[in-house]
């Protein structure tokens, strides 16, 4: 089994446990590989270095929509992400996208940066890992207008059954975090039920969104096992078969051997 799309991409100063310990715990839970995700240039560089240092770690690099600078001063940051994206240990450009819940940055700036990341993903042949919060229509519109990369992952999927159907029709992969196990997540469970099994991934968004029954504790890649079990039960799929499907999807999306 594997955990992808948010294994806690943060510089070492923010680490709660040494990387080796996190990976050892994940291995004990049957998690074979993880993708650690950058949210700005510094954490993207750290994610790429971590992936270079550990054979079972891969990186995604980008600037989070809540952290994007103004396009007028963005050239250096765009080039930094592009340089990281070509590295062999980097398997995705993300997390990028739109966040209209916090609206920490002007929407036009977020959209400009989203388009830059789409272009980088297509130019480098890497998957695009999308952060989409309360911005479903604009995310889908920009993907359609600019032309989506061959492989697209909706990180920490937050839509309902209708959005899941739209993503499935487009061939986009939906990555579910521990939120799907929460009691108040009826719409998200509907989405997980609608999503075809071969368009599903499991993630942590560590150290946040810890799945039940561990909600309230720091999340880690090992806890993706709880989310995988929950999804298998929800979809009525044998856990072993579901894990095989997760593994095959990750191999297809991230280009793993």
JOFEN-V98018 format. One line per field, one symbol per residue. psi: psi as a letter, one per 20 degrees, with the letter a starting at -180 (. if undefined). burial: + if it has 9 or more other ideal C-beta (glycine too) atoms within 8 Angstrom, else -. A space follows every 10 residues. Layout:
psi->???
burial->???
This chain:
psi->rqprlmjlnq qhhjphqqgh gghghghhjj ohqqpppqia gghhggghgg hhhphjprqp papqhijprq hhkigggghg hghhhiqhip iqoqprbpoi ghlhqqhhgg hghghghggg gghikqqpop oookkgghgh ghgggioqrh pppnplpjaa hghhgggghi jqppppaihi iqhjlghhhg ghhhpqhjkp rprgkqkrlp qqjjpiqprr hhihhghggg hgggikppgg gghgggghgg gggikq.
burial->++++++++++ ----+---+- -++-+++-+- +-++++++++ +-++++++-+ +--+--++++ +++++-+++- ---+--++-+ ++-++-+-++ ++++++++++ ----+-+-++ ++++++++++ ++-+-+++++ +++-++-+++ -++--+-++- +++++++-++ +-++++++-+ -+++++++++ ++--+-++++ +++++-+-++ ++++++--++ ++-++---++ ++++++++++ ++-++-+-+- -++-++++++ +-++---
